[in-house]
Amino acid sequence: MKVRSALALALAAALLGASPPPTAPPQPRTVQDARAHWAVQGADEETQRLIDRGLMMLYAFDVGEARVAFGQALKKNPDVALAYWGQAEADTIDINEPYTAAGDQRGAAAVAEGRRHLAHASELERMLVDAIAKRYGKGDKKTRFAGYADALSAWTTTHRDEPNTLVVAAFAIWNAEDALFDGHDNPTPKAKEMLADLDDALKLEPTNLGAHHLRIHLLEELHRAHDAVPDAEALGSYGYPPGTSHLPHMTGHIWARVGEYAKMIDDNERACANDQAWFALGDGPGQQYMRNYHDHDVDFVLYGLTTVGRNEDARAFAKHEDTVMQLKAALRIHDGAWVRQLETSGGGFGEWARFVALAREGDAAGAKAARAQLAADRRTSSLADAFAAQAEGDAAGRAAAYGRAYEATKNNNPGDPKNSWQTPIGEGYGAALLAAGKPAEAEKVFAAELKRFPNDPHLEFGLAEALKAQGKDDAAPRAAYRAHWKGTKDLTLAALG
């Protein structure tokens, strides 16, 4: 999508029945628009265009629209075997949701139909249909996913001249593997195979969207985010058609890890604008599917804005989104009054936000009653223990509970605070240790978090306060905090966590 005007964005919002979103930053000046291409022998120009559109939507995880595009290609030419594969791949490529009962039915039907139209298929197309048939064949989920991945791996062992084949092989391996490390902090052979496939795909086609997309996920999980900066720069540089918001969003996974918060905000604001334009066009399968991802784009905008202290910008942006997103912003900026305005319409998250706000205010009785109303998983979490202790004025209990929550993030949620930015656990743990009179331990926590999330002024401020409390030199983190903080008021220890 090229640059959209403020009027167009306002029209999109009006069609959605919502107030107009803030004007998004213009699309970057690109050398070229984003493109995806997989040449199909014998395809006419329109069929090829639809195949390429389907491929782009696959790589953008808009699998609802991918099915539409491949279906339109098959109406033009029922013998395009790659389109049957594409319809089946649509229900497995999204690494966040590669399996649903409805998807399995759709995929199996596409495979069965594809096998009836292989007379004019190329060798590669036959392989793809046969390989994905294993994904929708007999056996349990693990067996079927592994069968698909193994079939693609067998092909790519000797065929490494087609970039998209390498990319979809890497996606298939990702969905078949349970772990990327071998238990000794070394990448597994399959993790290395994925990376080799993606690297070779980019040598063949440096603009391959799917390769950049999965490389970001893979390198982030392998704790090598800096190596994915070129992928983030690539995905952030293109202009995108509506429906592909997840591609510019993906840059945020890397910008958060390397401390480029302005870039994270800008790219995810573009993703949100892309969503608005897409939703304004209708409510078909593509729009319905991408509503699953819209809040994730919003998350990254609000996470970035509140991290650097642009709280009023975060408030303005959130007010164009749903109640849960507004509650998240209210929690992050410690605005209890805003929470109370929203809590009754925020469902289960509203109940959680109310509990946190009461705990922060020191209302022990109110927090206890609010906690009793929470869903079991929230009510019994270590983070809830920490807030309950804070409400009671129990500094030692708060620090101990945060310690348990922090340990859990190392195993179960290594994306913290990216996945819990509204109540960041590492930051909260450091603040709790300071409140409990343990500045040396707080120093270690803040320093460790800054290695994972550099240039975060909340963490820099916390580290400076921990050093100051020990009589150590706090000049460097204090200067870094002042360089990165864009808020109109200085941070306080009470604003951390």
C-alpha positions in Angstrom: 0.0 0.0 0.0 1.3 3.5 -0.9 0.8 6.5 1.4 -2.8 6.8 2.6 -4.2 10.3 3.3 -5.7 11.3 6.6 -9.1 11.6 4.8 -8.8 8.0 3.7 -8.0 6.8 7.2 -10.9 8.8 8.6 -13.2 7.2 6.0 -11.9 3.7 7.0 -12.7 4.4 10.6 -16.1 5.7 9.7 -16.9 2.5 7.9 -15.9 0.6 11.0 -18.2 2.7 13.2 -15.2 4.0 15.2 -13.7 7.4 15.8 -10.9 8.2 13.3 -7.5 6.8 14.3 -4.6 9.2 14.7 -2.9 10.0 11.4 -0.2 7.3 10.8 3.3 8.1 9.8 3.6 8.1 6.0 4.8 4.9 4.4 8.6 4.9 4.0 10.0 6.1 0.7 10.6 2.7 -0.8 12.7 1.5 -3.7 9.8 -0.9 -4.4 6.6 -2.1 -3.0 6.5 -5.4 -1.2 6.1 -8.3 -3.6 5.9 -12.0 -3.6 6.3 -14.2 -6.6 6.3 -17.9 -7.3 6.4 -18.6 -11.1 3.9 -21.2 -12.3 4.5 -22.8 -15.6 1.7 -22.2 -18.2 -0.1 -19.7 -16.0 -1.7 -16.6 -17.7 -1.0 -13.2 -16.3 -4.1 -13.0 -14.1 -3.7 -16.5 -12.7 0.0 -15.7 -11.9 -1.1 -12.4 -10.2 -3.5 -14.3 -8.0 -0.9 -16.9 -7.1 1.5 -14.2 -6.1 -1.2 -12.4 -4.0 -2.0 -15.7 -2.3 1.7 -16.2 -1.5 2.1 -12.7 -0.1 -0.9 -13.3 2.2 0.6 -16.6 3.3 3.8 -14.8 4.3 1.8 -12.1 6.0 -0.2 -14.7 8.0 -3.4 -13.4 6.4 -4.4 -17.0 5.7 -8.1 -16.2 5.2 -7.2 -13.9 2.3 -4.6 -16.4 1.0 -7.4 -19.0 0.6 -9.5 -16.4 -1.3 -6.7 -15.6 -3.7 -5.7 -19.2 -4.4 -9.4 -20.0 -4.9 -9.7 -17.2 -7.4 -6.7 -18.6 -9.3 -8.3 -22.0 -9.4 -11.5 -20.5 -10.9 -9.3 -19.1 -13.7 -7.4 -22.4 -14.1 -8.4 -25.5 -12.2 -5.2 -27.3 -13.1 -2.8 -25.0 -11.2 -1.6 -27.5 -8.6 0.3 -24.9 -6.7 -3.0 -23.2 -5.8 -4.3 -26.3 -4.2 -1.1 -26.6 -2.2 -1.5 -22.9 -1.2 -5.0 -23.5 0.0 -3.8 -26.4 2.2 -0.7 -24.4 3.3 -2.9 -21.6 4.5 -4.0 -23.7 7.4 -0.6 -24.6 8.6 1.9 -21.7 7.8 0.8 -19.4 10.7 3.1 -20.5 13.4 0.9 -19.0 16.1 -2.1 -21.1 15.0 -1.0 -24.0 12.7 -3.8 -26.3 13.7 -7.6 -26.0 14.0 -10.3 -28.6 13.4 -11.9 -26.4 10.7 -8.5 -25.9 9.1 -7.8 -29.6 9.0 -11.0 -30.1 7.1 -10.2 -27.3 4.6 -6.7 -28.5 4.1 -7.7 -32.2 3.5 -10.3 -31.1 1.0 -7.7 -28.9 -0.9 -5.2 -31.8 -1.0 -7.8 -34.3 -2.3 -8.9 -31.9 -5.0 -5.3 -31.1 -5.9 -4.4 -34.7 -6.4 -7.1 -34.9 -9.1 -5.4 -32.1 -11.0 -1.8 -33.1 -11.3 -1.8 -34.1 -15.0 -0.2 -30.8 -16.0 1.7 -30.1 -12.8 5.5 -29.6 -12.6 7.7 -31.9 -10.6 7.9 -29.3 -7.9 4.2 -28.9 -7.7 3.6 -32.6 -7.5 6.1 -32.8 -4.6 4.4 -30.0 -2.7 1.0 -31.6 -3.0 2.3 -35.0 -2.0 4.3 -33.5 0.9 1.4 -31.5 2.3 -0.8 -34.6 2.0 1.2 -36.0 4.9 0.2 -32.9 7.0 -3.4 -33.8 6.4 -3.1 -37.5 6.4 -3.4 -40.2 9.1 -1.8 -40.1 12.5 -1.6 -37.7 15.4 -0.8 -34.0 15.1 2.9 -34.5 15.7 3.3 -37.3 13.2 1.5 -35.4 10.5 3.4 -32.1 11.0 6.7 -34.1 11.1 5.8 -36.0 7.9 5.2 -32.7 6.0 8.5 -31.2 7.3 10.5 -34.3 6.5 9.1 -34.5 3.0 10.1 -31.0 2.3 13.5 -31.5 3.9 14.1 -34.5 1.7 13.5 -32.3 -1.4 15.5 -29.3 -0.3 18.5 -31.5 0.5 19.1 -31.7 -3.3 17.0 -28.9 -4.6 18.1 -25.5 -3.4 17.4 -23.3 -6.4 13.9 -22.1 -5.6 13.6 -19.6 -2.7 9.9 -20.2 -1.8 10.4 -23.9 -1.4 13.2 -23.3 1.0 11.0 -20.8 3.0 8.0 -23.1 3.3 10.3 -25.9 4.3 11.6 -23.8 7.1 8.0 -22.9 8.2 7.1 -26.6 8.2 10.1 -27.5 10.3 9.2 -24.8 12.8 5.7 -26.2 13.3 7.1 -29.7 13.7 9.7 -29.0 16.3 9.2 -28.7 20.0 12.5 -27.1 20.8 15.2 -25.0 19.1 17.9 -25.7 21.7 19.5 -29.1 22.6 19.5 -28.6 26.3 23.0 -27.3 26.3 22.3 -23.8 24.9 23.2 -25.0 21.4 20.8 -24.8 18.4 19.3 -28.1 17.4 20.2 -29.5 13.9 16.7 -28.6 12.8 17.1 -25.0 14.0 20.3 -24.9 11.9 18.5 -26.4 8.9 15.8 -23.7 9.2 18.4 -20.9 9.3 20.3 -22.4 6.4 17.1 -22.6 4.3 16.2 -19.0 5.0 19.7 -17.7 4.4 19.9 -19.5 1.1 16.4 -18.3 0.1 17.5 -14.7 0.7 20.6 -15.3 -1.4 18.3 -16.3 -4.3 15.7 -13.6 -3.6 16.9 -10.9 -1.2 13.3 -9.4 -1.0 11.6 -12.7 0.0 9.0 -11.6 2.6 8.5 -15.0 4.1 12.3 -15.5 4.7 12.6 -12.2 6.5 9.4 -12.9 8.5 10.5 -16.3 9.8 14.1 -15.3 10.2 13.0 -12.7 12.7 11.1 -15.3 14.8 13.9 -17.8 14.6 16.8 -15.4 15.5 14.8 -13.8 18.3 14.1 -17.3 19.8 17.8 -18.2 19.4 18.7 -15.0 21.3 20.4 -13.5 18.3 18.1 -10.6 17.7 20.9 -8.3 16.4 21.5 -10.7 13.5 17.9 -10.1 12.4 18.3 -6.3 12.1 18.7 -6.5 8.3 15.4 -8.5 8.2 13.6 -5.8 10.3 15.1 -3.1 8.1 13.9 -4.9 5.0 10.3 -5.4 6.2 10.2 -1.9 7.5 11.2 -0.4 4.2 8.5 -1.6 1.9 5.0 -0.3 1.0 2.3 -2.9 1.7 -1.2 -3.5 0.3 -4.0 -3.7 2.8 -4.2 -7.1 4.6 -0.5 -7.5 5.2 -0.1 -5.6 8.5 1.7 -8.5 10.2 4.8 -7.9 8.0 5.6 -4.4 9.1 4.6 -5.4 12.6 7.3 -8.0 12.7 10.0 -5.5 12.8 8.9 -4.6 16.3 10.1 -8.0 17.6 13.6 -6.9 16.7 13.4 -3.2 17.5 12.3 -4.1 21.0 15.3 -6.4 21.5 17.8 -3.8 20.3 16.3 -0.7 21.9 15.0 1.0 18.7 11.7 2.1 20.2 11.0 4.9 17.7 11.2 2.5 14.9 9.0 0.0 16.7 6.4 2.7 17.2 6.5 3.9 13.6 6.4 0.5 12.0 3.5 -0.7 14.1 1.6 2.5 13.6 1.9 1.7 9.9 0.6 -1.8 10.6 -2.4 -0.4 12.5 -3.1 2.0 9.6 -2.9 -1.0 7.2 -5.4 -2.9 9.4 -7.8 0.0 9.3 -7.6 0.3 5.5 -8.1 -3.5 5.2 -11.1 -3.6 7.6 -12.7 -0.7 5.7 -12.8 -2.8 2.5 -15.2 -5.4 4.0 -15.5 -8.3 6.4 -14.4 -11.3 4.3 -12.2 -14.2 5.4 -9.1 -12.1 5.2 -10.4 -9.3 7.3 -11.9 -11.7 9.8 -8.6 -13.5 10.2 -6.5 -10.4 10.6 -8.7 -9.1 13.4 -6.8 -11.8 15.4 -3.6 -9.8 14.9 -4.8 -6.2 15.1 -4.5 -5.9 18.9 -0.9 -7.3 18.7 0.0 -4.4 16.4 -1.6 -2.0 18.9 0.3 -3.7 21.8 3.6 -2.8 20.2 2.6 0.9 19.6 1.5 1.3 23.2 4.5 -0.6 24.5 6.9 1.6 22.6 5.1 4.9 23.5 4.8 4.1 27.2 8.4 2.8 27.4 9.9 6.1 26.4 7.4 8.1 28.4 5.1 9.4 25.6 2.2 8.7 27.8 -0.2 11.3 26.4 0.4 10.0 22.9 -0.3 6.5 24.2 -3.5 7.7 25.8 -4.6 9.3 22.5 -3.7 6.2 20.4 -5.4 3.8 22.8 -8.7 5.7 22.8 -9.3 4.6 19.2 -9.0 1.0 20.2 -11.0 -1.5 22.3 -11.4 -1.3 26.0 -8.8 -4.0 26.8 -6.1 -2.0 24.9 -7.1 1.1 26.8 -6.9 -0.7 30.1 -3.5 -2.0 29.2 -2.3 1.6 28.5 -3.9 2.7 31.8 -2.1 0.0 33.7 1.3 0.9 32.1 1.0 4.6 33.0 -0.4 3.8 36.5 -3.6 5.7 35.9 -6.0 4.2 38.4 -8.8 6.8 37.5 -8.7 5.7 33.9 -8.9 2.0 35.0 -12.0 2.8 37.0 -13.7 4.4 34.0 -13.1 1.3 31.9 -13.1 -1.7 34.2 -16.8 -2.6 34.0 -16.6 -3.0 30.2 -13.3 -4.8 30.1 -14.4 -8.3 31.0 -11.9 -10.5 32.7 -9.1 -8.1 31.9 -11.1 -5.3 33.5 -11.3 -7.3 36.7 -7.5 -7.8 36.6 -6.9 -4.1 36.0 -9.1 -3.1 38.9 -7.2 -5.5 41.2 -3.8 -4.1 40.1 -5.0 -0.5 40.5 -6.4 -1.1 44.0 -3.2 -2.9 45.0 -1.0 0.0 43.8 -3.2 2.4 45.8 -2.6 0.3 49.0 -6.3 -0.6 49.4 -5.7 -4.0 51.0 -9.4 -4.8 51.6 -10.4 -3.7 48.1 -7.6 -5.6 46.4 -8.4 -8.8 48.4 -12.0 -8.7 47.3 -11.1 -7.9 43.7 -8.6 -10.8 43.6 -11.3 -13.2 44.7 -13.2 -12.3 41.6 -10.4 -13.0 39.2 -10.1 -16.1 36.9 -8.2 -18.9 38.5 -5.0 -18.5 36.5 -4.7 -14.8 37.3 -5.9 -15.2 40.9 -3.2 -17.8 41.7 -0.3 -16.3 39.7 2.9 -15.1 41.4 2.3 -11.7 39.9 -1.0 -11.5 41.7 0.8 -12.5 44.9 3.2 -9.6 44.3 0.4 -7.1 43.9 -1.5 -8.5 46.9 1.6 -8.1 49.0 2.1 -4.5 47.7 -1.5 -3.7 48.8 -0.7 -5.0 52.3 2.5 -3.0 52.5 4.5 -6.2 52.7 7.8 -5.3 50.9 9.5 -8.6 51.5 6.5 -10.6 50.4 6.2 -8.5 47.3 9.8 -9.0 46.3 9.6 -12.8 46.9 6.5 -13.1 44.8 8.0 -11.0 42.0 11.1 -13.3 42.2 8.9 -16.3 41.5 7.2 -14.6 38.6 10.6 -13.5 37.2 12.0 -17.0 37.3 8.9 -18.2 35.4 9.6 -15.8 32.6 12.9 -17.5 31.9 11.2 -20.7 31.1 7.6 -19.9 30.1 7.6 -16.3 28.8 11.1 -15.3 27.5 9.5 -12.4 25.7 8.8 -10.5 28.9 8.3 -7.5 29.0 7.3 -7.6 25.4 4.4 -9.9 26.1 3.5 -8.3 29.4 4.5 -4.7 28.8 1.5 -3.3 30.8 2.9 -4.8 34.0 6.5 -5.7 33.1 7.8 -8.4 35.5 11.5 -7.8 35.4 11.1 -4.1 35.9 8.6 -4.7 38.7 11.0 -7.2 40.4 13.8 -4.7 40.4 11.6 -2.0 41.9 10.3 -4.5 44.5 13.8 -5.4 45.5 14.6 -1.7 46.0 11.5 -1.2 48.1 12.6 -4.2 50.2 16.0 -2.7 50.9 17.9 -5.0 48.5 19.6 -2.6 46.1 22.5 -5.0 45.2 20.0 -7.6 44.0 17.9 -4.9 42.2 21.1 -3.8 40.4 21.6 -7.3 39.0 18.0 -7.6 37.8 17.9 -4.2 36.1 21.3 -4.9 34.5 20.1 -8.3 33.2 16.9 -6.8 31.8 18.9 -4.1 30.0 20.9 -6.7 28.3 17.6 -8.2 26.9 15.9 -4.8 26.3 18.6 -2.1 25.9 17.8 1.6 25.9 14.7 1.1 28.1 14.6 4.3 30.2 12.5 2.6 32.9 15.2 0.0 33.4 18.0 2.6 33.1 16.3 4.7 35.8 15.9 1.7 38.0 19.5 0.7 37.6 20.6 4.3 38.5 18.5 4.2 41.6 19.9 0.8 42.6 23.5 2.1 42.2 22.7 5.3 44.1 21.2 3.3 47.0 24.6 1.5 47.3 26.7 4.7 47.1 27.9 3.6 43.7 28.5 5.8 40.6 25.1 6.1 38.8 26.2 8.6 36.2 26.1 6.3 33.1 22.7 4.8 33.6 21.3 8.2 34.8 22.6 9.9 31.6 21.2 7.1 29.4 17.8 7.4 31.1 17.7 11.2 30.5 18.8 10.6 26.8 16.0 8.0 26.2 13.2 9.4 28.3 10.7 11.5 26.4 8.2 12.0 29.3 7.2 15.4 30.5 7.8 14.4 34.1 10.7 12.4 35.6 10.1 8.8 36.5 9.8 7.7 40.1 10.3 4.3 41.7 6.5 4.0 42.3 6.0 4.2 38.5 8.1 1.1 37.8 6.5 -2.3 37.2 
